């Protein structure tokens, strides 16, 4: 009688384990977007002399299919992103010269960055003065 209970328990454990292994879906690695928690804030003065203020959140996109690469993006161009990989010590500056973004080889690990816009940048119809730089941190696969 005891032998039947052991056999029954063993078959339940093996069956459950087999169902879990065969039923598990493979992990789908999708790109990850990280929005800088501190935005770039600034004031612009138009050609009419009227001031306006605004802010923008830079993004860092990583993809497990391209390890060690970060795509930096911002809704507008003319921003410098100073980054440092604190896991490897690598550092650099990326200039976002178009709204589509720029890919940077940061290496794998934890990356910290500060996004700044040069003071007094001439926009399309205004002059932009940056008040605070943006900042963020993300992990690159």
C-alpha angles and dihedrals in degrees: 000000000000091000091058091052092051091048091048092050092047092050091049092050093046092045092050092048091048091049091051094049096046095040097049115109118222114256111259109217108213128184114270123221118206117193114207106247091215112058129210106256126194150152125237128199116206126216087262090060096248114137125220133177134215146156138214134199115223117216134214117203122195129183126197088217089065105039118197094022127109126189110212118201142178133172091245137032134243100069130131117214112199107197137180129189101219091193095059104016093239115144141177149147124252120198113211100211098165133035093244093075137239131259116229129188100229096157125233119304140055114333127194123193145181120205117206136172118212109256115254096023113173109233127190096282103354147048115246125212116189117221102180132012121232121244138192147157130213142162121247117207 
